[in-house]
Structures are given as structure tokens and as C-alpha cells.
């Protein structure tokens, strides 16, 4: 599923507690049906857990046991409900679309027509708990291996930066626009720079693992 965290206009006064995770799906999907049934049965929503991980580098150390990854990961817990308000639904569609390619929504045929609105559901996750974990930096070996000159002299250590590179946009079979739109070329160029820079920066930082957690009791 495609999703994005956002704060629906009008909820700013409530602060971070009102930020939601919006998930895009088909009307007849099992997840959407379960969320709808949960609310109709009097529950707060469908209990959900949303997880994502992004690998930024392969960390190669002296021994297989201490090899690692540079990565970013996050887990959200909460209760999912179906977005019924049409304005919020369209706002969420725009949020999710632009999270894939910047400024894409307004550069398409919009707004969605009646059939599209009826076949689409937006699931809104009220976040009750969240945790994140990030590993950055160079290899980190055990002291016993760092004292072995024979190992240090024969094993290469370092980080292979990992990042997705967006390729040259390819026209579709019925495309009539001769020039790739500026919002597409700009997105490809800027996004490639950001992804590459983060992966290489992470490869040169001191080794560290950062954890953050948010919940009802924190």
C-alpha cells in the first residue's frame, strides 16, 4: 500500500497528536472492509501496525559477525478508520500522490471522477505509538579483532553506499507530449541528489544507532 503522514488543514491547533498516516487502497480490499466493520461495531477503529525500512549502506567489517547495514526504519501503531469526508479524501489523495512524485497531482487530470471516488478508499491511521531506529556510520569491530595486525592487514573494511537511482523518464505508448514536463525532470534530478548524498554522508559518520519512541505513556 502507498501511504503518507500528514496533518489535515484545520488540525494544526491540536499539534503533533493529530497527524495521521493516510493509506490508499481499493474499496473492496479486505483491510478496508475490516476497518469499516470495526467502526460500525462500535470500536475505535481497526488495530494496525505499519512498518517501513530503508537500507542506506552495506557495512563491511573484519568478521561476518560484525557486518551490518546503515538503515532507517519506523513502526507506527494505531487505529485505522475510513475517511468519509470527501474534501479530506481528495486532500489525502493529493498528499499521497505528491509523496511519490512532487507536484504530480496538479499535473494530471483531476479531480477524480465519480467512478474513481467510489472505487477508492483512504484509510486514516490514528497514531497511538511509534518507534524509529536509524543506523549510520563506519564499521565497528570488536576490540579483540582490532588488536590483530594480521587481520587488519588482510581484510578490507568500509561501507558500500546503497541508494535507489531514478532513471531517465520513458514516454508511455500513447504519450503525446514531446518534452518531459519540468516537474518530472526536476523531481528526478533533485531526488537522485538527495538519495546519493544521504547514503554517502551516512557512510562516513561515526558508527551509531539512534532510537526514538512515542506512545501514550511517553
C-alpha positions as CSV (number, residue, x, y, z in Angstrom):
1,X,0.0,0.0,0.0
2,X,1.1,3.6,-0.6
3,X,0.9,5.9,2.4
4,X,2.0,9.2,3.8
5,X,1.8,11.0,7.1
6,X,0.0,14.4,7.0
7,X,-1.9,16.9,9.0
8,X,-5.2,17.7,7.5
9,X,-5.8,21.5,7.3
10,X,-7.6,22.7,10.4
11,X,-5.9,20.3,12.8
12,X,-2.8,22.4,13.3
13,X,-4.0,23.7,16.7
14,X,-4.1,20.1,18.0
15,X,-0.4,19.7,17.4
16,X,1.5,16.5,16.6
17,X,-1.2,14.3,18.2
18,X,-3.5,15.0,15.2
19,X,-1.0,13.9,12.5
20,X,-2.3,10.8,10.7
21,X,-1.0,8.2,8.4
22,X,-3.1,8.0,5.2
23,X,-3.2,4.8,3.3
24,X,-4.6,4.4,-0.2
25,X,-6.4,1.3,-1.2
26,X,-9.2,-0.3,-3.2
27,X,-12.8,-0.2,-1.9
28,X,-13.2,-3.9,-1.8
29,X,-9.9,-4.8,-0.2
30,X,-10.0,-6.9,3.0
31,X,-8.2,-4.2,5.0
32,X,-10.8,-1.5,4.1
33,X,-13.7,-3.8,4.9
34,X,-12.3,-4.7,8.3
35,X,-11.7,-1.1,9.2
36,X,-15.3,-0.2,8.2
37,X,-16.7,-3.2,10.2
38,X,-14.6,-2.2,13.2
39,X,-16.1,1.3,13.4
40,X,-19.7,0.0,12.7
41,X,-19.3,-2.4,15.6
42,X,-18.5,0.4,18.0
43,X,-14.7,0.0,18.1
44,X,-12.3,3.0,17.9
45,X,-11.0,1.6,14.6
46,X,-9.1,-1.4,13.2
47,X,-5.9,-2.0,15.2
48,X,-3.0,-1.6,12.8
49,X,0.8,-1.7,12.6
50,X,2.6,0.0,9.7
51,X,6.3,-0.7,9.2
52,X,8.9,0.6,6.7
53,X,12.6,0.2,6.3
54,X,15.1,1.9,4.0
55,X,18.7,0.5,3.5
56,X,21.4,3.1,3.0
57,X,24.6,1.0,3.0
58,X,26.2,-2.3,3.4
59,X,28.7,-2.1,6.3
60,X,31.6,-4.5,5.8
61,X,33.7,-5.2,8.9
62,X,36.6,-7.5,9.8
63,X,34.4,-10.5,10.6
64,X,31.0,-11.7,9.3
65,X,29.6,-11.5,12.8
66,X,30.0,-7.7,12.9
67,X,28.8,-6.9,9.4
68,X,25.9,-4.5,9.4
69,X,23.6,-2.2,7.5
70,X,23.1,1.5,7.5
71,X,19.4,1.9,7.5
72,X,16.3,3.9,8.6
73,X,13.2,2.2,10.0
74,X,10.0,3.1,11.5
75,X,6.9,1.4,13.0
76,X,3.6,3.0,13.7
77,X,0.8,1.6,15.8
78,X,-2.8,2.8,16.0
79,X,-6.4,2.5,14.9
80,X,-7.5,2.8,11.3
81,X,-10.7,4.3,10.1
82,X,-12.2,5.0,6.6
83,X,-12.1,8.7,5.6
84,X,-15.7,9.6,4.8
85,X,-15.4,13.3,4.3
86,X,-14.9,14.0,0.5
87,X,-12.7,17.0,1.0
88,X,-10.3,15.2,3.3
89,X,-10.3,12.2,0.9
90,X,-9.2,14.3,-2.0
91,X,-6.7,16.1,0.1
92,X,-5.3,12.7,1.2
93,X,-5.1,11.6,-2.5
94,X,-3.1,14.7,-3.3
95,X,-0.8,14.1,-0.3
96,X,-0.2,10.5,-1.3
97,X,0.3,11.2,-5.0
98,X,2.8,14.0,-4.4
99,X,4.7,11.8,-1.9
100,X,5.6,9.6,-4.9
101,X,6.5,12.4,-7.4
102,X,6.5,16.0,-6.3
103,X,3.8,18.2,-7.8
104,X,2.3,15.3,-9.7
105,X,-1.3,15.6,-8.6
106,X,-2.0,19.0,-10.2
107,X,-0.2,18.0,-13.4
108,X,-2.7,15.2,-14.1
109,X,-6.4,15.0,-15.0
110,X,-8.0,16.0,-11.7
111,X,-10.2,15.9,-9.6
112,X,-11.0,12.2,-9.6
113,X,-14.4,11.4,-11.3
114,X,-17.3,9.7,-9.6
115,X,-16.3,6.2,-10.5
116,X,-12.8,6.7,-9.2
117,X,-14.0,8.1,-5.9
118,X,-16.4,5.2,-5.5
119,X,-13.7,2.6,-6.2
120,X,-11.1,4.2,-3.9
121,X,-10.9,4.2,-0.1
122,X,-8.5,6.1,2.1
123,X,-7.6,4.5,5.4
124,X,-6.6,7.0,8.2
125,X,-4.4,5.7,10.9
126,X,-4.7,7.5,14.3
127,X,-1.2,7.0,15.7
128,X,-1.1,5.9,19.3
129,X,2.5,4.7,19.3
130,X,5.6,4.9,17.1
131,X,9.2,3.9,17.2
132,X,12.1,4.6,14.9
133,X,15.6,3.3,14.5
134,X,18.5,4.6,12.4
135,X,22.0,3.1,12.0
136,X,24.6,5.3,10.4
137,X,28.4,5.3,10.2
138,X,31.5,3.3,9.6
139,X,32.2,-0.3,10.5
140,X,32.6,-1.1,14.2
141,X,34.6,-4.2,15.2
142,X,35.3,-5.9,18.5
143,X,38.4,-5.0,20.4
144,X,39.9,-8.5,20.0
145,X,40.0,-8.1,16.2
146,X,41.2,-4.6,16.3
147,X,44.3,-5.8,18.1
148,X,45.1,-8.4,15.4
149,X,47.6,-6.9,12.9
150,X,47.3,-9.9,10.6
151,X,43.5,-9.4,10.3
152,X,43.8,-5.6,9.9
153,X,46.4,-6.1,7.1
154,X,44.4,-8.6,5.1
155,X,40.7,-7.6,5.4
156,X,39.1,-4.6,3.7
157,X,36.6,-2.8,5.8
158,X,34.2,0.0,4.8
159,X,30.8,0.9,3.6
160,X,29.1,0.4,0.3
161,X,26.6,3.2,0.0
162,X,23.1,1.9,-1.2
163,X,20.6,4.2,-2.8
164,X,17.9,3.9,-5.5
165,X,18.7,5.9,-8.6
166,X,15.8,7.2,-10.7
167,X,16.4,6.6,-14.4
168,X,15.6,8.7,-17.4
169,X,11.8,9.1,-17.8
170,X,10.5,6.9,-20.6
171,X,7.4,8.0,-22.5
172,X,4.3,5.7,-22.5
173,X,2.8,4.1,-25.6
174,X,0.1,6.8,-26.0
175,X,2.0,9.8,-24.7
176,X,1.7,12.9,-27.0
177,X,3.8,15.3,-25.0
178,X,7.2,15.6,-26.8
179,X,9.0,17.1,-23.9
180,X,9.2,15.6,-20.4
181,X,7.4,18.0,-18.0
182,X,9.6,20.2,-15.8
183,X,8.1,18.8,-12.6
184,X,9.2,15.3,-13.6
185,X,12.7,16.2,-14.7
186,X,13.2,18.4,-11.6
187,X,12.0,15.6,-9.3
188,X,14.3,13.0,-10.8
189,X,17.4,15.3,-10.6
190,X,16.7,16.5,-7.1
191,X,15.7,13.2,-5.7
192,X,18.8,11.5,-7.0
193,X,21.0,14.1,-5.4
194,X,19.2,13.7,-2.1
195,X,19.4,9.9,-2.0
196,X,23.0,9.7,-3.1
197,X,24.1,12.4,-0.6
198,X,22.4,10.8,2.3
199,X,23.9,7.4,1.6
200,X,27.4,8.7,1.3
201,X,27.1,11.0,4.3
202,X,25.9,8.1,6.4
203,X,28.9,6.0,5.3
204,X,31.4,8.5,6.8
205,X,29.7,9.3,10.1
206,X,30.9,7.7,13.4
207,X,29.0,4.4,14.0
208,X,25.8,5.0,15.9
209,X,22.3,3.6,16.3
210,X,19.6,6.1,17.2
211,X,16.2,5.0,18.7
212,X,13.1,7.1,19.2
213,X,9.8,6.0,20.7
214,X,6.5,7.7,21.1
215,X,3.5,6.3,22.8
216,X,0.6,7.1,25.2
217,X,3.0,6.7,28.2
218,X,6.0,8.6,26.7
